[in-house]
Amino acid sequence: MNESVSVRELARKARVAAAPLSAAPLSARNQALLSIAEEISAHIPQLLKVNQEDVAQAREENLAAPLLSRLQLTEDKCRRMIEELQALAGLPDPLGTVSSALELSEGLELYRVSCPIGVIGVIFESRPDALVQISALCLKSGNAVLLKGGREALRTNELLTAMILRASESCGLPDGWCSLLHTREDVQEMLKLHEYIDLIIPRGSNAFVRYIMQNSQIPVLGHADGLCHVYVDDPCDLKTAVRVTVDSKTQNLSVCNAAETLLVHAGIAEQFLPEAGRALMEKGVEIRGDEKTQSLLGCKAAEQKDWETEYLDAILSIRVVDSLEEAIRHINHYGSHHTDAIVSTDREHVERFMTEVDSADVFANCSTRFADGYLFGLGAEVGISTGKLHARGPMGMEGLCTYKYRLYGHGQILRELNEGKIHLTHRPIPEELPR
């Protein structure tokens, strides 16, 4: 972004670009995604060098360890970005899909057809790879986008944005479809531009998301905390329970789908907790437990605030519960409606958990870390929504689409219907647009 260009002008350009972008053929959008992948692949050393400058400055400014981990690019993360772009290019077109078709009257046909939302404003955390995921999903779904990453990643984000624009514009996509904002003041201005921007998606802390919701003149979609749970039921397979617990907590400490609280049925606690405790402590995890957990593990006492905390760190709170019902009540009360898992060999218990836990993602006998748009086959994710309108869970292309009604006729007018000259049929017809 040229910092001399105002946020209003960038938003205006995005609005202008939105129409031709939505009309761009699938082949052009897919080629742009593959060209971005090639651009990143050809410049990995440069990208890592620039990212190291951001990381070094962040260390000097004492950026928290979880955020520092998110900020740092590695060759593996770069390869993952490339794979996600390639996977996204291979997915079907989310645009122009007919979800219902109805003959209103003879020769009068109504179709509900998917289309882009339009212009999206996305404010995200310190992960520069998120910038690629978000812009790629917007591109594939025909949406223009204004991006604002954390200031700690500014150099990396500027380079990635330049790569994206160079690759996409070489494929004929319109100028202005993607722009990078720089400052908090830019965000404040963006939140006022309801005439240009259709949707805001914030990614960050609970307080940050609430702030955006309270100060935006534009609809907001997203999630705040990732306060995720694993519940170990009685009966369960102990080895599975340990594996799932350890992976959910430790595979990556700084992500929103990492487990923060472990709930254990009292009937299995004395068998499970010593083994799980050893495995967790070997990974450097500090355990904070209720009285029963303390008696079994000799750990630090959990306080009330621990059940309410997303640590994003090597800390896990543990509570022993007397029943499945108590576990569900705890999750629904303290959880953030993000991702929660049960480990159980009782099919009825599993189904009750899946039905009654009010979260976007509910898992059985597997790690919470699978809550991811790429792993869900969405190509990537623009974020995870814990709300219920209009998208929920990992948001891929479909979450960035809405629909319009298309009505095809042959000169019919409402007067004819009112006079009984034509009649409503409301007959289902093939879900294929007329040629």
C-alpha positions as CSV (number, residue, x, y, z in Angstrom):
1,M,0.0,0.0,0.0
2,N,1.1,3.5,-0.8
3,E,0.7,5.2,2.6
4,S,-0.2,8.4,0.8
5,V,-3.4,6.8,-0.4
6,S,-6.3,7.2,2.0
7,V,-8.2,4.2,3.5
8,R,-11.3,5.7,1.9
9,E,-9.7,5.6,-1.5
10,L,-8.5,2.1,-1.1
11,A,-12.0,1.0,-0.1
12,R,-13.5,2.8,-3.0
13,K,-11.0,1.1,-5.4
14,A,-11.9,-2.3,-3.8
15,R,-15.6,-1.6,-4.4
16,V,-14.9,-0.7,-8.1
17,A,-12.8,-3.9,-8.4
18,A,-15.4,-6.1,-6.8
19,A,-17.7,-6.3,-9.8
20,P,-15.1,-7.4,-12.4
21,L,-13.5,-9.7,-9.9
22,S,-16.9,-11.5,-9.3
23,A,-17.2,-11.9,-13.0
24,A,-13.7,-13.2,-13.6
25,P,-13.8,-16.8,-14.9
26,L,-12.8,-19.6,-12.7
27,S,-9.8,-20.3,-14.9
28,A,-8.4,-16.8,-14.2
29,R,-9.0,-17.0,-10.5
30,N,-7.3,-20.4,-10.3
31,Q,-4.4,-19.4,-12.4
32,A,-3.9,-16.4,-10.1
33,L,-3.8,-18.7,-7.1
34,L,-1.2,-20.9,-8.8
35,S,0.8,-17.8,-9.9
36,I,0.9,-16.6,-6.2
37,A,2.1,-20.0,-5.2
38,E,4.9,-19.8,-7.8
39,E,5.8,-16.3,-6.6
40,I,6.1,-17.4,-3.0
41,S,8.1,-20.5,-4.0
42,A,10.6,-18.5,-6.0
43,H,11.2,-16.0,-3.2
44,I,11.3,-18.1,0.0
45,P,14.8,-17.0,1.0
46,Q,13.9,-13.3,0.6
47,L,10.6,-13.9,2.5
48,L,12.4,-15.6,5.4
49,K,15.1,-12.8,5.5
50,V,12.5,-10.0,5.7
51,N,10.5,-12.0,8.3
52,Q,13.6,-12.4,10.5
53,E,13.8,-8.6,10.6
54,D,10.2,-8.5,12.0
55,V,11.0,-11.2,14.5
56,A,14.2,-9.5,15.7
57,Q,12.3,-6.2,16.3
58,A,9.5,-8.1,18.0
59,R,12.0,-9.7,20.4
60,E,13.4,-6.3,21.2
61,E,9.9,-5.1,22.0
62,N,9.3,-8.2,24.2
63,L,6.5,-9.6,22.2
64,A,4.8,-12.5,24.0
65,A,6.2,-15.9,23.2
66,P,2.9,-17.3,21.7
67,L,2.7,-14.2,19.3
68,L,6.3,-14.5,18.5
69,S,5.7,-18.1,17.4
70,R,2.9,-17.0,15.2
71,L,5.0,-14.3,13.7
72,Q,7.9,-16.4,12.7
73,L,7.9,-17.9,9.2
74,T,9.8,-21.1,8.5
75,E,10.4,-23.0,5.3
76,D,7.7,-25.5,6.4
77,K,5.2,-22.7,6.9
78,C,6.1,-21.3,3.4
79,R,5.6,-24.8,1.9
80,R,2.2,-25.1,3.7
81,M,1.2,-21.7,2.2
82,I,2.1,-23.0,-1.3
83,E,0.2,-26.3,-0.7
84,E,-2.9,-24.4,0.5
85,L,-2.9,-22.2,-2.6
86,Q,-2.6,-25.2,-4.9
87,A,-5.3,-27.1,-3.0
88,L,-7.6,-24.0,-3.2
89,A,-7.1,-23.8,-7.0
90,G,-8.2,-27.4,-7.3
91,L,-11.5,-26.9,-5.5
92,P,-14.8,-26.3,-7.3
93,D,-16.0,-22.8,-8.0
94,P,-18.1,-21.5,-5.1
95,L,-19.8,-18.9,-7.4
96,G,-22.7,-19.5,-9.6
97,T,-23.9,-22.6,-7.6
98,V,-27.7,-23.1,-7.8
99,S,-29.1,-24.1,-4.4
100,S,-32.8,-24.1,-5.3
101,A,-34.9,-23.8,-8.4
102,L,-38.6,-23.2,-8.6
103,E,-41.2,-22.6,-11.4
104,L,-43.4,-19.8,-10.0
105,S,-45.7,-19.9,-13.0
106,E,-45.4,-21.4,-16.5
107,G,-42.3,-19.8,-18.1
108,L,-41.4,-17.9,-14.9
109,E,-38.4,-19.6,-13.2
110,L,-36.7,-18.6,-10.0
111,Y,-33.1,-19.7,-9.0
112,R,-31.1,-19.0,-5.9
113,V,-27.5,-18.6,-6.9
114,S,-24.3,-18.2,-4.9
115,C,-22.3,-14.9,-5.3
116,P,-19.6,-13.0,-3.5
117,I,-20.3,-10.9,-0.5
118,G,-18.4,-8.0,-2.2
119,V,-15.7,-6.2,-0.2
120,I,-14.3,-7.8,3.0
121,G,-12.2,-6.1,5.7
122,V,-10.1,-8.5,7.6
123,I,-8.1,-7.6,10.8
124,F,-5.9,-10.5,11.9
125,E,-3.2,-11.4,14.3
126,S,0.6,-11.6,13.9
127,R,0.6,-14.6,11.6
128,P,1.8,-13.5,8.1
129,D,0.7,-16.8,6.6
130,A,-2.8,-15.8,7.5
131,L,-2.6,-12.9,5.0
132,V,-2.0,-15.4,2.2
133,Q,-4.8,-17.7,3.4
134,I,-7.3,-14.8,3.7
135,S,-6.5,-13.1,0.4
136,A,-6.5,-16.4,-1.5
137,L,-10.0,-17.3,-0.2
138,C,-11.3,-13.9,-1.1
139,L,-9.8,-14.2,-4.6
140,K,-11.3,-17.6,-5.2
141,S,-14.7,-16.5,-3.9
142,G,-14.6,-13.3,-6.0
143,N,-14.3,-10.8,-3.1
144,A,-12.2,-7.7,-2.9
145,V,-10.4,-7.4,0.4
146,L,-8.7,-4.8,2.7
147,L,-6.2,-6.5,5.0
148,K,-4.8,-5.3,8.3
149,G,-2.2,-7.5,10.1
150,G,-0.3,-6.9,13.3
151,R,2.2,-4.1,13.2
152,E,4.9,-6.6,14.3
153,A,4.5,-8.4,10.9
154,L,4.5,-5.3,8.7
155,R,7.6,-5.9,6.6
156,T,6.6,-9.5,5.9
157,N,3.0,-8.5,5.1
158,E,4.1,-5.8,2.7
159,L,6.3,-8.2,0.8
160,L,3.6,-10.9,0.7
161,T,1.0,-8.4,-0.5
162,A,3.4,-7.2,-3.2
163,M,3.8,-10.8,-4.4
164,I,0.1,-11.4,-4.4
165,L,-0.7,-8.3,-6.4
166,R,2.1,-8.9,-8.9
167,A,0.9,-12.5,-9.5
168,S,-2.8,-11.8,-9.6
169,E,-2.6,-8.7,-11.8
170,S,-0.4,-10.7,-14.3
171,C,-3.4,-13.0,-14.7
172,G,-5.8,-10.1,-15.5
173,L,-7.4,-9.6,-12.2
174,P,-8.6,-6.0,-11.5
175,D,-6.3,-3.4,-9.9
176,G,-7.3,-2.6,-6.3
177,W,-8.9,-5.9,-5.4
178,C,-6.5,-6.4,-2.5
179,S,-4.8,-3.7,-0.3
180,L,-2.8,-3.7,3.0
181,L,-3.6,-1.2,5.7
182,H,-0.8,-0.1,8.1
183,T,-2.0,1.5,11.3
184,R,-4.7,1.4,14.0
185,E,-5.9,4.7,12.7
186,D,-6.5,2.9,9.3
187,V,-8.7,0.4,11.1
188,Q,-10.7,3.1,12.8
189,E,-11.3,4.7,9.4
190,M,-12.2,1.4,7.7
191,L,-14.9,0.6,10.3
192,K,-16.8,3.8,9.2
193,L,-16.8,2.9,5.4
194,H,-20.1,1.1,5.3
195,E,-20.8,2.5,1.8
196,Y,-17.8,0.5,0.4
197,I,-17.2,-2.4,2.7
198,D,-19.8,-5.2,3.3
199,L,-18.3,-7.3,6.1
200,I,-15.6,-7.0,8.8
201,I,-13.8,-10.2,10.0
202,P,-11.6,-9.6,13.1
203,R,-9.2,-12.2,14.4
204,G,-7.7,-11.7,17.8
205,S,-8.4,-11.5,21.5
206,N,-11.8,-11.5,23.1
207,A,-11.4,-7.8,24.0
208,F,-10.2,-6.9,20.6
209,V,-13.1,-8.6,18.8
210,R,-15.6,-7.0,21.2
211,Y,-14.0,-3.6,20.5
212,I,-14.5,-4.1,16.8
213,M,-18.1,-5.2,17.2
214,Q,-18.9,-2.1,19.3
215,N,-17.2,0.4,17.0
216,S,-18.0,-0.8,13.6
217,Q,-20.7,0.6,11.3
218,I,-20.3,-2.6,9.2
219,P,-21.6,-6.1,10.1
220,V,-18.9,-8.1,12.0
221,L,-18.3,-11.9,11.8
222,G,-15.8,-13.9,13.7
223,H,-14.7,-15.4,17.1
224,A,-13.0,-14.1,20.1
225,D,-11.4,-16.6,22.5
226,G,-10.5,-20.2,21.6
227,L,-11.2,-21.7,25.0
228,C,-11.3,-25.3,24.0
229,H,-11.9,-28.5,26.1
230,V,-11.2,-32.1,26.1
231,Y,-13.5,-34.3,28.1
232,V,-12.3,-37.8,29.0
233,D,-15.3,-40.0,29.7
234,D,-15.9,-43.2,31.6
235,P,-15.6,-45.6,29.7
236,C,-12.8,-44.7,27.3
237,D,-9.6,-46.1,25.8
238,L,-6.9,-44.8,28.1
239,K,-4.1,-44.7,25.4
240,T,-6.4,-42.8,23.1
241,A,-7.3,-40.4,25.8
242,V,-3.7,-39.6,26.6
243,R,-2.8,-39.2,22.9
244,V,-5.7,-36.9,22.2
245,T,-5.1,-34.9,25.4
246,V,-1.4,-34.3,24.8
247,D,-1.8,-33.5,21.1
248,S,-4.8,-31.1,21.7
249,K,-2.7,-29.2,24.3
250,T,0.9,-29.4,23.0
251,Q,1.0,-29.8,19.2
252,N,0.9,-26.0,18.9
253,L,0.4,-24.0,22.1
254,S,-0.3,-20.6,20.5
255,V,-3.3,-21.5,18.3
256,C,-7.0,-21.0,19.0
257,N,-7.9,-24.7,18.7
258,A,-5.4,-25.8,21.4
259,A,-7.1,-27.3,24.5
260,E,-7.0,-25.1,27.6
261,T,-9.1,-27.2,30.0
262,L,-9.2,-30.9,30.5
263,L,-12.3,-32.5,32.1
264,V,-12.1,-36.0,33.5
265,H,-14.8,-38.3,34.7
266,A,-14.3,-39.3,38.3
267,G,-14.7,-43.0,37.4
268,I,-11.6,-42.9,35.3
269,A,-9.5,-40.2,37.0
270,E,-7.3,-42.4,39.1
271,Q,-6.3,-44.5,36.1
272,F,-6.0,-41.7,33.6
273,L,-4.6,-38.7,35.3
274,P,-1.3,-40.0,36.5
275,E,-0.4,-41.2,33.0
276,A,-1.7,-38.1,31.3
277,G,0.0,-35.9,33.9
278,R,3.4,-37.5,33.2
279,A,2.9,-37.2,29.5
280,L,1.9,-33.5,29.7
281,M,4.7,-32.6,32.2
282,E,7.3,-34.3,29.9
283,K,6.1,-31.7,27.3
284,G,6.7,-28.9,29.8
285,V,3.0,-28.2,30.6
286,E,2.2,-26.6,33.9
287,I,-1.0,-28.2,35.3
288,R,-3.5,-26.3,37.5
289,G,-6.1,-28.6,39.0
290,D,-9.1,-28.9,41.3
291,E,-8.7,-30.7,44.6
292,K,-9.0,-34.2,43.1
293,T,-6.4,-33.5,40.4
294,Q,-4.1,-32.0,43.0
295,S,-4.3,-35.1,45.2
296,L,-3.4,-37.3,42.2
297,L,-0.7,-35.1,40.5
298,G,0.6,-32.8,43.3
299,C,0.0,-29.8,40.9
300,K,-0.8,-26.2,41.5
301,A,-4.3,-25.3,42.5
302,A,-6.7,-24.0,39.9
303,E,-8.5,-20.8,40.6
304,Q,-11.8,-19.6,39.2
305,K,-10.1,-17.5,36.6
306,D,-8.4,-20.6,35.2
307,W,-11.6,-22.1,33.9
308,E,-12.2,-18.7,32.1
309,T,-8.7,-18.4,30.5
310,E,-7.3,-19.0,27.1
311,Y,-3.7,-19.5,28.0
312,L,-2.1,-19.9,24.5
313,D,0.8,-21.2,26.6
314,A,2.1,-24.4,28.2
315,I,-0.6,-24.3,30.9
316,L,-3.6,-26.6,31.3
317,S,-6.4,-26.5,33.8
318,I,-7.9,-29.9,34.9
319,R,-11.2,-30.6,36.6
320,V,-12.7,-33.9,37.7
321,V,-16.4,-34.2,37.1
322,D,-19.0,-36.7,38.3
323,S,-20.9,-37.1,35.0
324,L,-21.2,-36.4,31.3
325,E,-23.9,-33.9,32.2
326,E,-21.6,-31.9,34.5
327,A,-18.9,-31.9,31.7
328,I,-21.4,-30.5,29.2
329,R,-22.6,-27.8,31.7
330,H,-19.0,-26.8,32.3
331,I,-18.2,-26.5,28.6
332,N,-21.3,-24.6,27.8
333,H,-20.8,-22.2,30.7
334,Y,-17.0,-21.5,30.4
335,G,-16.2,-22.4,26.8
336,S,-16.1,-20.0,23.8
337,H,-18.2,-22.2,21.5
338,H,-15.1,-22.9,19.4
339,T,-13.9,-26.5,19.5
340,D,-14.5,-29.2,22.2
341,A,-13.8,-32.9,22.1
342,I,-14.9,-36.1,24.0
343,V,-12.9,-39.2,24.4
344,S,-15.3,-42.1,25.0
345,T,-16.1,-45.7,23.9
346,D,-19.8,-45.2,24.8
347,R,-21.7,-44.3,21.6
348,E,-24.7,-42.8,23.4
349,H,-22.4,-40.6,25.4
350,V,-20.6,-39.4,22.3
351,E,-23.9,-38.5,20.6
352,R,-25.2,-36.6,23.6
353,F,-21.9,-34.7,23.8
354,M,-22.1,-33.9,20.0
355,T,-25.7,-32.8,20.3
356,E,-25.7,-30.8,23.6
357,V,-22.3,-29.0,23.5
358,D,-23.0,-25.6,21.9
359,S,-19.8,-25.2,19.9
360,A,-19.0,-24.7,16.2
361,D,-16.9,-27.8,16.2
362,V,-17.5,-30.9,18.3
363,F,-15.2,-33.9,18.0
364,A,-15.1,-37.5,19.2
365,N,-11.9,-39.4,19.9
366,C,-9.6,-37.1,18.1
367,S,-7.6,-33.9,18.8
368,T,-9.1,-30.4,18.9
369,R,-6.2,-29.4,16.6
370,F,-8.2,-30.8,13.6
371,A,-10.4,-27.7,13.7
372,D,-8.8,-26.1,10.6
373,G,-10.2,-25.0,7.3
374,Y,-7.4,-26.6,5.3
375,L,-7.8,-29.9,7.1
376,F,-11.6,-29.7,6.6
377,G,-11.0,-29.6,2.8
378,L,-11.9,-25.9,2.5
379,G,-8.5,-25.0,1.0
380,A,-7.7,-22.6,3.8
381,E,-9.7,-20.5,6.2
382,V,-10.4,-16.8,6.6
383,G,-11.2,-17.4,10.2
384,I,-13.3,-19.4,12.6
385,S,-16.8,-18.2,13.4
386,T,-18.3,-19.1,16.7
387,G,-21.6,-17.3,15.9
388,K,-24.6,-18.8,14.2
389,L,-25.2,-16.2,11.4
390,H,-24.3,-16.7,8.6
391,A,-21.3,-19.0,8.8
392,R,-20.0,-21.2,11.7
393,G,-16.8,-23.0,12.3
394,P,-13.8,-22.7,10.0
395,M,-14.8,-20.3,7.2
396,G,-13.6,-21.2,3.8
397,M,-15.0,-20.0,0.4
398,E,-18.6,-20.7,1.2
399,G,-18.4,-18.5,4.3
400,L,-17.4,-15.6,2.0
401,C,-20.4,-16.1,-0.3
402,T,-24.0,-15.1,-0.1
403,Y,-26.7,-15.6,-2.7
404,K,-29.0,-13.7,-5.0
405,Y,-32.4,-14.7,-6.5
406,R,-32.5,-14.8,-10.3
407,L,-36.0,-14.7,-11.9
408,Y,-36.3,-15.5,-15.6
409,G,-39.5,-14.7,-17.4
410,H,-41.1,-14.0,-20.8
411,G,-43.0,-10.8,-20.3
412,Q,-45.2,-11.8,-17.4
413,I,-46.6,-9.0,-15.2
414,L,-48.3,-9.2,-11.8
415,R,-51.6,-7.9,-13.2
416,E,-52.0,-11.1,-15.1
417,L,-51.6,-13.1,-11.9
418,N,-54.1,-10.8,-10.1
419,E,-56.6,-11.2,-12.9
420,G,-56.3,-15.0,-13.0
421,K,-54.7,-15.0,-16.5
422,I,-51.6,-16.8,-15.2
423,H,-51.4,-19.1,-12.1
424,L,-48.8,-20.0,-9.5
425,T,-47.4,-23.5,-9.9
426,H,-44.5,-23.5,-7.4
427,R,-43.1,-26.6,-9.2
428,P,-39.6,-27.7,-8.5
429,I,-37.4,-27.6,-11.6
430,P,-33.8,-28.8,-12.4
431,E,-31.2,-26.8,-10.5
432,E,-29.5,-25.7,-13.7
433,L,-29.5,-22.1,-15.0
434,P,-31.1,-21.5,-18.4
435,R,-28.7,-21.1,-21.3
